[in-house]
Amino acid sequence: MMEKFEEMIQGNVPTLVDYFATWCGPCKMMHPILEELKQRMGDKVKIVKIDVDVPANRESVYFYQIQSVPTLLLFQKGKMVWRQSGVVRAAQLQETIEKFIQNG
């Protein structure tokens, strides 16, 4: 799983990774926010959702020390450039991602 994850985050398009759990209320709030973000940004960002309770995902959960959900990580060309736990508004996410697109 980790090799596949590494492949996903390597591209030139920023990759936003959402670590979530199906039982988590704030995670459920993030779903429509991420949908809105995808509509706003289209192909400028790749959004990946990772369920922390799925055994195949444990390696990346431990590697990135995910201790609360939702936790969002933003990768640019394979490097983590931003991280935040909790619910984040679509406008704030877009602003953050665009900063990295401009500087990347």
Buried (B, 14 or more C-beta within 10 A) or exposed (E): EEEEBEEBBEEEBBBBBBBBBEEBEBBBEBEEBBEBBBEBBEEBBBBBBBBBEEEEBBEBBEEBEBEEBBBBBBBBBEEEBBBBBEBBEBEEBBEBBBBBBEEE
